[in-house]
C-alpha cells in the first residue's frame, strides 16, 4: 500500500534545554491490516521486516506491505501476551543474511521466551538456530519480556519477564525469570558475564530483579544500555543497566498489586539499583529507542518510549544520571502504541497494537513542503 496522509501537519511545542522550539511533523500510514504488529527492523536495501504477534513475519517493500508472509518462521505460542515478538537484523546482514527473532515457545502447560537466528533468503528463513530458551518453563501466558538489543563485541541482550506467578524468582540467580541475559550472537555465553563463576547461577544472566521488560535499547553514542519495564498498578520504571545489577523487583517497587494490596513496603533497598524515572499511574511502556538521527535534531540522544495505556510516545531527555520527561508525543493517533523505532533515514516509525494494526511513519514538515 502506498503511503497516505493520516492527518494534517500537527504543530507541537517541544521543550528542549529549557526553551520552547516549534516543530511540526506529519504522520503517514505506511501499512495497515496487521494483526497486533510488535516490532519493526530494516534490511540494508531499505525493506522493512514487521512481526505480527500471531506468528507472522511480514515485509514492506517500496512502501508496500507484501501479501505473503516470510516462510519458515518457527511455530509460536500465540495466546494472551504470547506470540512472535522482536525482530533484529544483523549488522553484517549483507554478508551473513542473519536475522533474529524472539517469541513465546511451547504450549499452555510449559512455555518460555525463545530466541532464534536464521538466514533470510528469498523471503524464506533457512538454517534456523535456537540461541536461547528461558528456563524453567512456566504455565502462564504472560510476562515474557522479549525485547532484544545488540551490544558491542558481537553480543546481544534479551529482556525477560517474571512470568507473573513467579515474581519472587526475579531475585534468584538459578532461573531466568525477571532477568536481562547477555549472550553472543551465536548463542554462546560471554566469559565476562557477571555470574559466570557464581555457583548455581545461570551464566547468561546480566542483571536481575526485573518485572516485565518491554523496552531495551543501546545508545550508540554513549554505549549505555537502557531498559523500561511494566510495574503492576503504577511503578513503571526506566533503568540504566549495569552488569550484575539488582533492580529490586519485587522487594523494592513503586507499584501496588492489581488487587490494591501492597507488593512491598520498600521503594528502595541497600544493594539494589533505584529507577531513574518512574511512571505512576502506569503508562504501560512498550517500545524504547534512543534517538540518533538527523530529521529531529532537537531530540538527539533522547529516549523515546511508546506506551499502550497512555497511547502516546514519551520523550525523555538525558543529562548524566538525570532523566527528565518532556512532552508526550503523537497522542492524536488515539491507538495503543506497541513500538517506536528510528529508521535509517532518521524518521520515526510507530506500530499500533490492534487486530488491524498499522505501521506509521513520522517525518518533520520542512518549510519547502508547502
N, C-alpha and C positions, 0 to 999 in steps of 0.2 A: 504494500500500500504506500503510495506516495505521501510525503509529509503534507499535513494540512494544518492551518492555524487553529489552535484550540481556543485562544482568547485574544482580545486586543492587548497591545502592549500595556504592561502594568508598571506604574511609577512606584518605586519602593524607596523609602528613606533608609540608607544604610549608615549605621553608626560605626565609625572606624577611627581609632586613635582620638576619640573624644569629639570628633567633628562629624557633622552630617554631610554626606555626599550623595547627591541624587543619582540613582542608577535606574535604568529601566530595562526590562527584559521581555522576551516573548517566549511563550510555551507552545511547542508544536507537538502534535501526536505523530509519532513515527510508526507505531503498530498498535493494534487493539485486538480484542478477542482471545487473549492468552489466559490460561487457567492458573490463577494465582502465580504470576511471574515472581521470581525470587532473587535472581542475580543476573548481571549482565557483564560481559567482558568482550574485548575487541581482538581480532586477529590482525596480523601485520598489514594485510591488504585492505583493511577498513571494514570488513564484515564483522558483525556482532553476533555473539552467542548469548542466548537467553534461556535460563532454566524455568520450567513450569513445575510447581510443587507436585503435580500429579505424576511426574516422571518423564516428561518430555524435554528434550534439548532442541531449541529452535534456532534458526539462523535468520538474520536480517542482512540482505544483500542489496546494495544500491538503494537503501531506504525502503525496501520491500520485505515484508515478513514472508518467508518461504512456507508453502503449504505443508511440505513433508518435513517431519522432524528428523534429526540426526539418528541414524540407526546404530544399534549396538550398545545403547545405554543399559547398564545392569538393572535388574528389577529393583524397585524401591518399595518401602513400606509406606504407602501414601494413606495415612489415617490420622485424623486430628491435626496436630502440628507436624507430623512426619511427612516425608516426601523427598523430592530432589531439592537440594539447597544451592550451594555456591558452585560457580564455575570460574576457574582461573586459567589463563593462557600462559604457558611457559615463556619466560623472557627470551629464550632461544628457540621459540617455536619454528621460525623459518628454517632452522637446521634439523630440529628433532621431532616436530609435529606433536609434542605432548600437550594435552590439556588435563586439568584436574577437576574432579567432581566430588562434592560431599553430599551424603544422603542418609536417610534412615534405612537401615538394613535389618531384615529379619521378619518377624511376624508379631501378632498380638502378645504372645507369651514370652517372647525373647527378642528384643530389638535393641539396636545401638547405632550410634553415628559411625559411618564408614567413609573413608576417603580412598579414591582410586585415581590412577592416571591411565591415559590411553592415547594412542596416536589418532589424530583426526585426519582421515584420508578420504577425499571424495564423499564427504557427508556421511562417513561411517567411522565408528570407533573401533580400532583394532589394537591388538597387543594390550588388552586390559590387564592392569596390575593392581592388586589390592595393596595399598601402602599402610593403612592403619584402620583398625576397628576398635572402638572403645570397649573396655571391659570393666566390670562384668555387664552382660546383657540385662535389660530391665523389662518390666511388663507394663510400662506406662507409655502412651503415645505422645508425650510432651517433653519439653525442655531438652532438646537435642543440641542446642548451640548450632554448629555447622558452618560458621564463618571461618574463612582462611585468609592468610596473608603471606606473601613471600618475604623472606628475610635474607640478609646478606649471607654469603658463603654457601649458596645452593640449599638453603634451609627453608622451611615453611612452618608457620604457626597455625594451629587449629583450635578454635574455641569450642568448649563442650559444656553442656548444661548439666544440672544436678539431678535430672530425672524426676523432679518434683517430690516424689515419695522418699527419695534417698538423700535429702538435703544435708543431713549430718555427715554424709560421706564426703562432702566437699572439703572437710578438714582432714581427711585421712589420705595418706600417700600411697595406699595399696590398691587404689582404683582410679578410674578416670572421671568420676563424677565431679562436676564443678571445677574443671581444670582448663588451663591452656597447655597444650602439648607442643613440643618442638621436635620435628623430625627432618631428615634430609629429604630432598625431592625424590629420592629413590626409595624412601621408606626406612632408611637406616636411622639409628639413634645417635645423635651427636655425642662425642665423648666428653664434651664440656657441659652437658646439661646439668642443672644444679643438684639433681638427686640420683645421678648415675651410680654413685658409690654408697648410697644410703640403703642399708639392709631393709628388704621388704617393700621398698618404694618402686613405683612404676618408673622406669628410666626415661620415658618420654616426657614426664611432667616438667613444665617450665614455670608455672605459677599455679596457685590453688586458692580455695576459698571464694569461688565464684558461684553465682546462682544460675543465670541463663544468658550466656554471652551471645549478643545479636549484632555486634559491630566489632570489627578488628581491622586495623589499618596501620601500615608503616608509613611514617613521614620520610620521604626520600631526601628531604632537605636536612633533617636533623638526626635521622636514624632512630627516632622514638617510635616505639610500638604502643599504640593507643587501643583501648577497648571500651565498649559500654555494655551494660547488662541490665536485664529487667530486674527490678525489685518486685515484691508482691504488691500490696497496696501502698504505692509510693516507694521511695528508696531506689529508683533507677540511678545507676552510677556511671560516671566516666572515670577511667583509671589510666594512669601511665604504667605500663607493665615492665617490671624488673624481674630478672631471673631469680627464682626461689621465693618470690614474694607471696605472702599470705594475705589475701584481700578480704578476709573477715567472715564471709557468709558461712553458716547462719549465726555465728557468735556475735558479730557486730554488724548492724544494719540500721538504716533509717526508715525501713518499711515495717508495716504490720501485716499480719496474716489476713487472708481474704475474709475470714470469719470475724475479723476485728480483734482477735487475740494478739497479744504481744509475741513476736518471734524471739526477741532477746531484749533485755533491759539496757544493752550496751550499743552505742553508736561507734565507739572507738575502743580499742584494747591495745595494750602494750604488745609490740612484736607484730602487729597487723597493720597493713597499709590502708590509710584512710582515702576515700574517694576524693578527687579534686573537684568534682561537680556532682550534685545530687538533684534529681527531679522528684518533688513531692507536691501535688499528686503525680502519679505516674503518667508519662507521655508515651510509654512503650516504645523506646527507641529501637530502630530496626537496622538499616544500613549505616555505615560510617565511612567517611572519606576525609583525607587531608587535601585541601585544595592547593594544587601546584599546577597552574596553568596561566594562560595569557588573556583569556577572554574576560575574566573578572579580577583585575589586578588588585582591587581593594580587599579581596578575600585571601590573598596569598598567605599560605601557612595556616589558615583557619581550619577548624574541624567542622564538618557538615554531617549532621545526624538526622536521617529521616525518621519519622515516627508514625506509629499505627493509630494510637488513641487520639493524639492531638492533630493528626492529619496535616502535618507540615514538615518543614526541614528547619532544624535549629542550627544557627551559625554560632560557633564558639571561638573566640579569639584566645590566643595562647601567648602568655608573657611569662616565660620561665615556668615556675610552679603554679602560676595563677591562670585560671580559666575564667573567662567572662562570657556569659551568654548575651549575644546581640539579639537583633530582631528575629522573630520567626519568619520563614520564607515560604511562599507558594501555597499558603492556606486557601487561596481561591480555587485550587483544584478540587478540594472537598472530599477527596478519597483517602483511604488508608494508604500510606506510602511504605512500601516494603524495602526499597533500596534507593540509594543515591550513589552515583558513580561519575567520575570525571573521565570524559572521553579523551582520546589522544590529542584532539584539537582544542582542548580546554573547555568545551561546552559541558553542561551537566545533563545527566540522564536520570530520570526518576521512573520507578516501577510502582504501579498501583496494585494493591493487594485486593483482588476481587475475582470472582469466577469469570468475568470478562475483562481482565486486567489490561492495562495499557503500558506502553513504553513512551515516555515523554522526553522531549529534548528542550533544554533551556539555553537560550543564547541572548546576549545583550543586543539592544537596539542601538545601532550606530546612527550618527547624525546623517549619514549618507543613505540610510534606509528609507528616507522619506518622511 
